Amino acid sequence: MKKIIHLSILTLLIYSCNNAGGDLQQREERLAQKEQEFANKEGEYKALLAMRDSLRAAKSKSADSMLVAQNWPDSIAGQWSSRLVCRSSTCSNYVIGDQRNEQWQFVADSTGLYVRTSTKNKTTQLFKGSLQGNQITLVQQHDSIADGRAQIQINLAIIGPEIMRGTQTIHTKGDCQATFSVELISNEK
């Protein structure tokens, strides 16, 4: 009889252990499912935060661009005559001492500040401009950059109401570089 009681208790114990193991596995599966649901909600939350931040940034940027009218100061806007002299060159088509004379027009529209340059033979270039203090930076704005033919950057300092000086750097395809000194004199003063 003792054997039967021991055997019954042992059977009951084995059965309850197996049953508890099943419950434990189900609990682990439910926990894993809840963790996955939480991770999904956390991902959606982060995506919503990113969308909110980008909308705020876009709203702020559009408000800033609407509030800030971009214009050259009156002392800069208008026509200027330029004299460029080649100071250094690793290019075969630019020789040190070469001189150029161009007409420059400082203009602005709703998209920004620009400078149009033209020569006597009517060659025209457009540069996007920025003004910080008394420093002007101009970067070429036409398709030759996309073609890889040339990149032109101009840095100018406002010396006075009628004169600006600086440098123009030309980088062309094939790692060729030429640097010109630039002097601008206002036509409207």
trRosetta pair geometry for C-beta under 8 A, 3 or more apart (Angstrom, degrees):
i j d omega theta_ij theta_ji phi_ij phi_ji
1 4 5.5 -50 -151 31 39 110
1 5 6.4 36 152 -16 69 102
2 5 5.7 -55 -149 38 35 109
2 6 6.1 33 153 -17 68 107
3 6 5.7 -55 -144 41 31 109
3 7 5.9 32 155 -20 66 110
4 7 5.6 -53 -141 40 29 113
4 8 6.2 32 154 -22 63 106
5 8 5.6 -52 -146 35 29 112
5 9 6.3 28 154 -17 64 105
6 9 5.8 -54 -146 38 30 109
6 10 6.1 31 154 -19 64 109
7 10 5.6 -54 -145 39 29 113
7 11 6.2 31 154 -21 64 106
8 11 5.7 -53 -146 36 29 111
8 12 6.2 30 153 -18 64 107
9 12 5.6 -54 -147 38 30 112
9 13 6.2 33 153 -21 64 107
10 13 5.6 -54 -146 36 29 113
10 14 6.3 29 156 -18 64 105
11 14 5.8 -53 -146 37 30 109
11 15 6.2 30 154 -19 64 109
12 15 5.7 -55 -145 38 29 112
12 16 6.2 24 157 -16 65 108
13 16 5.9 -57 -143 38 28 106
13 17 6.3 28 156 -19 64 106
14 17 5.8 -55 -147 36 29 111
14 18 6.4 27 155 -16 64 106
15 18 5.9 -56 -149 38 29 109
15 19 6.2 27 153 -18 64 110
16 19 5.4 -54 -142 40 33 113
16 20 6.1 36 155 -22 66 104
17 20 5.7 -52 -143 37 30 110
17 21 6.3 36 152 -23 62 104
18 21 5.5 -51 -151 32 32 116
18 22 6.7 34 150 -19 63 101
19 22 5.7 -51 -155 31 35 113
19 23 6.6 35 148 -17 65 103
20 23 5.5 -51 -149 37 37 113
20 24 6.2 41 151 -23 67 104
21 24 5.6 -52 -147 34 31 114
21 25 6.5 31 154 -19 64 104
22 25 5.8 -53 -149 35 31 110
22 26 6.4 31 152 -17 64 105
23 26 5.7 -56 -150 37 32 111
23 27 6.3 34 152 -21 66 105
24 27 5.6 -53 -148 35 31 112
24 28 6.4 32 153 -18 64 105
25 28 5.7 -52 -149 36 32 112
25 29 6.4 34 152 -19 64 104
26 29 5.6 -53 -149 36 33 112
26 30 6.4 32 153 -17 66 105
27 30 5.7 -54 -147 38 32 110
27 31 6.2 34 153 -20 66 107
28 31 5.6 -52 -144 37 31 113
28 32 6.3 33 155 -19 65 104
29 32 5.7 -52 -146 36 30 111
29 33 6.3 32 152 -20 63 106
30 33 5.6 -54 -148 36 32 113
30 34 6.3 31 153 -18 65 105
31 34 5.7 -54 -147 38 31 110
31 35 6.3 34 153 -20 65 105
32 35 5.6 -52 -147 36 32 113
32 36 6.4 34 152 -20 64 104
33 36 5.7 -53 -151 34 31 112
33 37 6.5 32 151 -18 64 104
34 37 5.5 -51 -146 37 34 113
34 38 6.3 37 152 -20 65 105
35 38 5.6 -53 -148 37 32 113
35 39 6.3 34 152 -21 65 104
36 39 5.6 -51 -147 35 32 112
36 40 6.5 35 152 -20 64 103
37 40 5.7 -52 -150 34 32 113
37 41 6.4 29 153 -16 65 105
38 41 5.7 -55 -147 38 32 109
38 42 6.2 35 153 -21 66 106
39 42 5.6 -52 -145 36 31 114
39 43 6.4 35 153 -21 63 104
40 43 5.7 -54 -151 34 31 112
40 44 6.5 29 151 -16 64 104
41 44 5.6 -52 -148 37 35 111
41 45 6.2 40 151 -23 65 105
42 45 5.5 -51 -148 35 32 116
42 46 6.5 31 154 -18 64 104
43 46 5.8 -53 -147 36 31 109
43 47 6.4 32 153 -19 64 106
44 47 5.6 -54 -148 37 32 113
44 48 6.3 33 153 -19 65 105
45 48 5.7 -55 -150 36 30 111
45 49 6.5 32 152 -19 64 104
46 49 5.6 -50 -148 35 34 113
46 50 6.4 35 153 -19 65 104
47 50 5.7 -53 -149 36 32 111
47 51 6.4 32 152 -19 65 106
48 51 5.6 -52 -146 37 33 112
48 52 6.3 36 153 -21 65 104
49 52 5.6 -53 -148 35 31 113
49 53 6.3 29 155 -18 65 106
50 53 5.8 -54 -147 37 31 110
50 54 6.3 27 156 -16 65 106
51 54 5.9 -56 -145 38 30 107
51 55 6.3 30 155 -18 65 107
52 55 5.8 -58 -149 38 29 110
52 56 6.3 29 154 -19 65 106
53 56 5.7 -53 -148 36 31 112
53 57 6.3 31 154 -19 65 106
54 57 5.6 -52 -145 37 33 112
54 58 6.2 33 155 -18 66 105
55 58 5.8 -53 -143 38 31 109
55 59 6.1 32 156 -19 65 107
56 59 5.7 -56 -146 38 29 111
56 60 6.1 28 156 -19 65 109
57 60 5.7 -55 -146 39 29 111
57 61 6.1 28 156 -19 65 108
58 61 5.8 -54 -143 38 29 110
58 62 6.2 25 159 -15 65 107
59 62 6.1 -56 -144 39 27 105
59 63 6.2 27 155 -18 63 109
60 63 5.7 -58 -147 38 28 111
60 64 6.2 29 154 -20 65 106
61 64 5.6 -52 -146 36 31 111
61 65 6.3 25 157 -16 65 106
62 65 5.8 -53 -143 39 32 107
62 66 6.2 31 156 -19 64 107
63 66 5.8 -57 -147 37 29 109
63 67 6.2 23 157 -17 65 112
64 67 5.9 -63 -145 39 28 107
64 68 6.0 2 167 0 68 115
65 68 6.4 -62 -130 48 26 94
70 108 5.4 -155 117 -165 81 123
70 109 8.0 3 79 72 106 28
70 110 7.6 116 39 -146 104 23
70 112 5.4 -46 122 -131 162 35
70 113 5.6 -121 163 -45 113 81
71 77 6.9 -20 174 -70 88 134
71 108 4.7 -172 -116 62 48 162
71 113 7.6 122 -150 -93 10 94
72 76 4.3 -113 172 89 114 109
72 77 4.1 152 81 -68 114 80
72 106 4.7 51 -56 149 173 120
72 107 7.6 -72 -3 -95 125 2
72 108 5.6 -172 -10 -36 78 119
72 113 6.0 112 -63 -137 83 113
72 129 7.7 15 -83 97 105 147
72 131 7.1 128 -123 -38 68 148
73 76 5.1 77 60 14 80 101
73 77 6.9 -154 87 -15 33 91
73 131 7.6 -174 -8 167 96 166
74 77 5.9 -49 -128 32 32 111
75 158 7.8 74 116 -158 121 138
75 161 5.1 -94 -152 -137 117 81
76 106 5.2 -86 144 122 86 170
76 131 7.5 -172 27 -101 172 144
76 136 7.6 151 -143 -76 145 141
76 158 7.2 -76 -84 -101 109 128
77 106 5.1 -130 -121 97 37 108
77 107 7.4 81 -145 -96 86 34
77 108 7.2 -63 -108 -2 111 105
78 105 7.1 -78 161 -145 25 68
78 106 6.2 3 37 49 36 95
78 186 7.0 50 90 -153 118 97
78 187 7.1 -141 140 58 106 89
78 188 4.6 -27 148 -12 153 149
79 103 6.5 -23 -158 -173 99 99
79 104 7.3 138 -158 80 48 52
79 105 5.5 -22 -97 -100 63 78
79 186 7.6 103 90 -164 59 59
79 187 4.0 -37 106 46 106 130
79 188 5.9 120 50 -39 85 99
80 103 7.5 148 78 -164 47 52
80 104 4.4 -21 65 66 98 103
80 105 7.6 179 21 -80 74 31
80 106 7.0 49 -6 -18 115 101
80 164 7.4 -10 -154 28 155 116
80 184 4.4 15 164 -174 135 110
80 185 6.5 150 -163 71 82 32
80 186 5.5 -49 -106 -102 82 45
80 187 6.1 -158 -99 -8 23 88
81 101 7.1 -9 -177 -169 94 95
81 102 7.8 159 -160 84 50 42
81 103 6.2 -32 -105 -107 60 62
81 104 7.5 179 -89 20 10 84
81 184 7.1 151 75 -154 40 59
81 185 5.2 -20 60 61 93 89
81 187 5.8 103 -25 -65 90 98
82 100 7.7 3 109 106 100 88
82 101 6.8 161 84 -154 61 47
82 102 4.7 -10 57 60 113 86
82 103 7.4 -174 14 -88 87 13
82 104 5.3 67 -30 -19 118 116
82 117 7.2 -30 21 -132 144 113
82 182 6.1 -27 -161 -162 114 90
82 183 6.9 147 -154 78 61 47
82 184 5.0 -27 -96 -96 80 75
82 185 8.0 170 -85 18 34 66
83 99 6.8 -19 -170 -165 86 104
83 100 7.5 157 -157 81 41 51
83 101 5.8 -13 -101 -101 65 75
83 182 7.6 148 77 -155 49 44
83 183 5.0 -12 57 59 95 98
83 185 8.0 27 -3 -2 101 103
84 99 6.8 150 82 -157 56 51
84 100 4.3 -7 57 56 107 98
84 101 7.7 -167 21 -73 76 29
84 102 7.0 22 -6 6 115 109
84 168 6.2 -24 -133 26 126 137
84 180 4.3 16 -176 165 103 138
84 181 7.0 164 -152 77 53 47
84 182 5.4 -12 -101 -101 82 70
84 183 8.0 -175 -76 23 40 65
85 97 7.0 -25 -170 -146 94 27
85 98 7.3 160 -153 83 49 46
85 99 5.2 -15 -100 -101 74 79
85 180 6.2 147 68 -159 31 81
85 181 5.1 -9 57 50 92 97
86 89 5.7 -1 -180 -41 122 122
86 94 5.3 176 -125 175 143 99
86 95 6.3 116 81 85 154 38
86 96 5.3 -139 115 -121 102 33
86 97 6.2 -30 65 31 95 25
86 98 4.2 39 4 47 127 89
86 99 7.6 -118 4 -64 79 38
86 178 6.0 -42 -138 -176 106 112
86 179 7.4 111 -156 79 59 45
86 180 5.3 -46 -92 -98 47 81
87 96 6.7 16 -176 -137 14 89
87 167 7.8 -66 27 -128 137 103
87 179 5.2 -50 62 100 99 94
87 180 6.4 146 3 -123 86 24
87 181 5.4 82 -42 -27 124 91
88 96 6.5 11 -100 -97 27 107
88 177 7.8 4 112 113 99 92
88 178 7.0 -180 95 -149 56 48
88 179 4.7 20 50 41 92 107
89 94 4.2 -155 -128 102 142 102
89 95 6.5 -116 52 -105 154 15
89 96 5.7 -154 17 -55 105 72
89 176 8.0 12 -174 178 76 92
89 177 7.4 -161 -138 101 44 50
89 178 4.1 10 -111 -113 89 90
89 179 7.4 -149 -67 25 59 61
90 175 7.7 -39 105 128 136 75
90 176 5.4 -154 94 -145 86 61
90 177 5.4 37 33 46 108 71
90 178 7.3 -144 30 -68 57 62
91 94 4.5 51 74 29 116 99
91 170 7.6 -33 -18 97 155 113
91 172 6.1 74 -108 29 131 131
91 176 3.9 86 -90 173 88 123
91 177 7.0 -172 -34 49 100 18
91 178 5.0 -58 19 -48 125 109
92 176 7.6 -69 5 -131 67 144
94 98 6.1 -122 -159 31 64 146
94 170 7.2 147 -50 62 157 135
94 178 3.8 8 89 -108 164 153
95 98 5.0 109 63 -39 76 108
100 119 7.2 -64 -171 -109 105 118
100 180 7.5 -22 29 -146 114 151
101 119 7.6 111 86 -135 58 80
101 120 7.6 39 84 -28 98 104
102 117 4.9 15 160 -173 139 104
102 118 6.4 150 -165 72 89 31
102 119 5.3 -56 -108 -84 84 68
103 117 7.1 153 79 -155 47 55
103 118 5.2 -20 60 62 97 87
103 119 7.8 171 17 -88 77 23
103 187 7.8 12 -142 -40 94 146
104 115 5.6 -9 -169 -175 103 110
104 116 7.2 155 -155 80 51 47
104 117 5.1 -19 -99 -100 76 78
104 184 6.3 -49 40 -125 142 122
105 115 6.8 156 76 -157 45 58
105 116 4.7 -9 55 56 101 96
105 117 7.9 -174 19 -77 68 34
105 118 7.9 16 -2 4 105 103
106 113 7.6 -12 -170 -172 87 95
106 114 7.8 159 -156 89 45 48
106 115 5.5 -23 -99 -102 60 84
106 129 7.4 -9 -139 -1 89 169
107 113 7.9 158 91 -159 42 51
107 114 5.2 -21 72 71 86 95
107 115 7.4 150 23 -98 72 31
107 116 6.5 18 10 -3 121 103
108 112 7.0 -110 -145 128 77 31
108 113 5.1 -27 -102 -106 94 60
108 114 6.8 159 -93 21 39 75
109 112 7.2 7 60 46 69 42
109 114 7.3 3 11 7 92 121
112 128 6.1 15 113 -152 143 94
112 129 7.4 165 148 54 102 66
113 128 7.3 94 80 -173 65 57
113 129 4.0 -79 115 75 104 100
113 130 6.6 143 56 -83 127 33
113 131 6.6 -23 84 -12 179 101
114 126 6.1 -18 -168 -168 120 93
114 127 6.5 145 -161 78 65 52
114 128 6.1 -40 -102 -108 74 43
114 129 5.9 175 -98 6 16 99
114 141 7.2 -67 -129 25 105 152
115 126 7.5 154 80 -157 48 47
115 127 4.5 -12 58 59 95 107
115 129 5.5 86 -18 -51 97 126
115 138 5.4 -38 30 -122 131 138
116 124 6.2 -11 -173 -165 98 103
116 125 7.3 161 -155 80 51 45
116 126 5.7 -19 -102 -102 72 71
116 127 7.8 -170 -76 21 27 75
117 124 6.9 159 82 -150 51 52
117 125 4.9 -5 55 54 100 94
117 127 7.1 42 -10 -8 105 111
118 122 6.3 -18 -168 -143 109 37
118 123 6.7 161 -149 78 57 46
118 124 4.7 -14 -95 -96 90 78
118 125 7.9 -178 -74 19 47 63
119 122 6.9 -59 71 9 69 14
119 123 4.7 13 30 45 111 95
125 140 6.4 -53 -180 -132 117 95
125 142 6.6 -115 -146 -1 70 133
125 152 7.4 2 176 55 151 152
126 140 7.5 95 81 -161 53 56
126 141 4.6 -65 108 68 96 104
126 142 5.8 111 44 -50 94 99
127 138 3.8 29 155 179 138 109
127 139 6.2 144 -160 64 84 26
127 140 5.7 -48 -102 -94 77 38
127 141 5.9 151 -121 1 19 96
127 152 7.4 -84 -98 98 110 109
127 154 6.6 -12 -148 25 160 120
128 138 7.0 153 72 -154 39 59
128 139 5.3 -21 56 61 92 87
128 141 4.7 104 -30 -63 90 126
129 136 6.1 -18 -161 -169 110 99
129 137 6.9 150 -152 81 57 49
129 138 5.0 -21 -96 -98 80 78
130 136 7.2 159 80 -153 45 54
130 137 5.1 -8 55 56 95 96
131 135 7.4 154 -154 83 49 50
131 136 5.4 -17 -101 -101 74 77
132 135 5.3 -18 69 65 82 99
132 137 7.8 13 13 -1 102 104
134 157 6.0 44 127 -163 98 70
134 158 4.2 -116 -166 45 91 101
135 155 7.1 -17 -168 -168 98 88
135 156 7.2 150 -159 81 50 53
135 157 6.0 -24 -102 -101 66 66
135 158 7.7 -120 -62 2 25 83
136 154 7.8 -10 112 113 94 95
136 155 7.4 155 84 -158 57 41
136 156 4.2 -10 60 61 104 105
136 157 7.8 -165 21 -74 78 21
136 158 7.0 86 -17 -44 106 90
136 164 7.2 -8 26 -158 131 143
136 166 7.5 -113 64 -38 89 159
137 153 7.2 -16 -169 -171 89 96
137 154 7.3 154 -159 84 42 58
137 155 5.7 -9 -106 -105 73 71
137 156 7.8 -166 -73 24 30 73
138 153 7.0 157 84 -159 58 48
138 154 4.0 -3 56 56 108 105
138 155 7.9 -156 25 -67 72 31
138 156 7.3 36 -6 -4 107 109
139 152 7.5 150 -156 89 43 61
139 153 5.5 -10 -104 -108 71 80
139 154 7.9 -155 -66 25 33 71
140 144 7.2 -47 145 63 140 104
140 145 6.0 158 94 -50 111 116
140 150 7.4 26 43 112 173 91
140 151 6.4 -165 37 -155 125 46
140 152 4.2 84 -43 51 124 93
140 153 7.4 -93 -8 -66 83 47
142 145 7.1 130 74 2 48 91
143 146 5.1 -52 -159 39 63 113
143 147 6.0 60 144 -20 82 102
144 147 5.4 -54 -145 41 39 113
144 149 4.4 -70 -169 57 94 116
144 150 5.2 -1 140 45 125 86
145 148 7.7 41 175 -70 32 27
145 149 7.9 -85 -71 47 21 73
145 150 7.3 -68 -81 84 56 50
145 151 5.5 71 -117 -97 93 79
148 173 5.0 70 140 -87 91 114
149 172 6.5 -28 163 -147 52 84
149 173 5.8 -54 -124 -15 31 113
150 170 5.8 -22 -163 -167 112 96
150 171 6.9 146 -157 79 56 49
150 172 4.8 -24 -98 -101 78 77
150 173 7.5 -79 -61 -14 49 74
151 170 7.3 152 77 -156 47 48
151 171 4.6 -9 56 58 99 101
151 172 7.9 -170 20 -77 64 35
152 168 6.5 -5 -169 -174 99 98
152 169 7.2 163 -150 83 51 49
152 170 5.2 -12 -101 -103 82 74
152 171 7.9 -166 -73 24 38 66
153 168 7.4 169 87 -152 41 53
153 169 5.3 -8 60 56 88 97
154 166 6.3 92 175 106 79 130
154 167 7.2 -169 -145 97 55 44
154 168 4.6 -15 -101 -103 88 79
154 169 7.8 -179 -80 19 41 64
154 182 6.4 32 -151 -18 110 165
155 166 4.8 -154 100 -172 57 126
155 167 5.6 8 52 53 93 82
156 164 4.7 22 -180 166 121 121
156 165 6.9 152 -150 84 73 21
156 166 3.7 -115 -100 -13 46 145
156 182 6.6 -72 -94 91 94 129
156 184 7.0 3 -138 8 138 128
157 164 6.6 169 79 -159 40 75
157 165 5.9 -19 56 67 90 73
157 166 5.7 145 4 -75 69 93
158 164 5.4 -39 -106 -104 50 93
159 163 4.6 -38 64 99 118 98
159 164 6.1 174 7 -106 86 30
159 165 5.6 45 -38 6 126 99
160 163 5.1 35 47 41 93 92
161 186 7.3 -44 138 -2 64 151
161 189 6.5 128 126 -104 99 148
162 185 6.3 16 157 -157 86 69
162 186 4.5 -106 -141 26 64 113
162 189 4.6 -101 -101 49 108 160
163 183 7.1 -21 -161 -170 96 87
163 184 6.8 151 -155 82 45 63
163 185 5.8 -10 -100 -103 75 65
163 186 7.4 -98 -55 -7 40 86
164 182 7.7 -16 113 119 90 101
164 183 7.5 161 85 -156 53 42
164 184 4.2 2 54 51 98 112
165 181 7.4 -12 -167 -180 94 92
165 182 6.6 155 -157 88 46 66
165 183 5.3 -7 -105 -105 82 70
165 184 7.5 -156 -70 21 39 73
166 181 7.8 167 96 -160 29 56
166 182 5.0 -15 67 59 73 111
167 179 5.8 -14 -170 -169 116 98
167 180 6.8 147 -160 77 62 50
167 181 6.2 -44 -102 -108 68 45
167 182 6.3 172 -101 7 13 97
168 179 7.2 155 80 -157 51 49
168 180 4.4 -10 57 58 102 104
168 182 5.2 91 -24 -50 100 122
169 177 6.7 -12 -171 -165 93 100
169 178 7.5 164 -153 84 48 46
169 179 5.3 -14 -103 -104 75 79
169 180 7.9 -164 -72 23 33 70
170 177 6.8 159 83 -152 57 49
170 178 4.7 -3 54 56 106 92
170 179 7.8 -163 21 -74 71 35
170 180 7.6 42 -9 -6 104 104
171 175 7.8 -30 -163 -136 92 34
171 176 7.3 142 -160 79 46 54
171 177 5.4 -13 -102 -100 68 84
172 176 4.5 -18 58 66 101 107
172 177 7.6 -170 18 -76 72 37
172 178 7.9 26 -8 3 107 98
173 176 7.5 12 71 22 35 101
186 189 4.5 64 96 -2 127 108
